[in-house]
Amino acid sequence: MGAKLLHATGLERKLGERTMRYPELSVSPGNLMLIKGANGSGKSTLLRMLCGVLAPCRGVIQRKKDIRIGVHFVTSHGLSPSLSVKENICYSYALRGFDGPNWRQDVSAILVAMQLDDIKHKLPFSLSSGQRQRVSLAAAMVGTPDLVVLDEPSVTLDTEARRVLEENVARLRQRNTAFLVSSHDALLFENVPASTLNL
């Protein structure tokens, strides 16, 4: 695959009675790929296959050896109700196998960057839907993964929170993190260079 993080070709997946067929795609370090399509076009299914949550019925997905992937899906924030904001982000960090002496700094940095530091000791039930969304996004981006998969990341975010999200995506791209993003938000990343995959 060379420098590519991920390459997929010939992917098919059954959705009920339909068989979804997906175009070939490649993701390199620092890329931002926007996945567009109508409701029911299989955007979320494609993201789940690319990050390994679902297996395709046909086709091949090649991933860089030891690739580190951060994931956010719109259908679930993926937050443990018994853990604080900070603990949820630490838990996500550990689940992806990140280690080393800088984990405390990495967690602290994403809390500040996503404007969560003032609520880091709160439990998810006490947060607004927009705050829970930001926690889930922070958990996906903590530790500078190789690839971050974001499914409808701007849902429930206000204008300021969307700006913060875009700033953090830009910051991580400068460190060669790639992003796969599915969104119906036409304004999200409107002025950012990106490739588009239409389904």
Steps between C-alpha positions, in 0.01 A plus 500: 500500500797731521428805714125440499322446832208317344389371160164341421377350176195304386313541828147362524266474798136387519257744660171314531404393150748739336865444421707814542801528268768753584762673284871445548664736746841572649597706804848644552645677806348846551211443257148627567240299309133605517250222431178637354169337420129497572348327802525126451789520253723300735736768631506376859526140383805589291667670794435198721658270244803722453578514872436128552168504686318326213634251247417547131318224315751543220806708432833572661603755761872546556611695806847609600651259749432611859281787382347699786139600430277734698125457445183706559157378386187713511278217624691472827728733688673191639539657843499297820233651730704422813816677380569872500576693183874470562476132593302422183771661289772312692307176448478559123873575496580173677263292283692599189821376655662840540763505770820675592593786729291767326149367554415750774614790281307361202176474699546844656573650158184366335286611797627854452488489120135382497404745777414224748745577779241675715268197493761223511378363836132485402313179410335466158143512634557854625616630161303651213481305174751740343743450786470121474567530129819699567615240755447221247691695235784570744517130584535420129777754446708464818858385457541599133372180331606407148138515385184650652158384379219748571136421427285818502738683736315834499163366615387696812802733478444874505696741280784545749536125560512437123777756471692324779455165323633640173800654679587167662468311174737752339742469792512120479533502122818701543626201701403264212178367652253416221122544530205316346186706561136431419277806539180660373631837619579689179687771691730266692853520352353726231824695456742215566682309223354151495421212269138386463359151456142507371281196568 
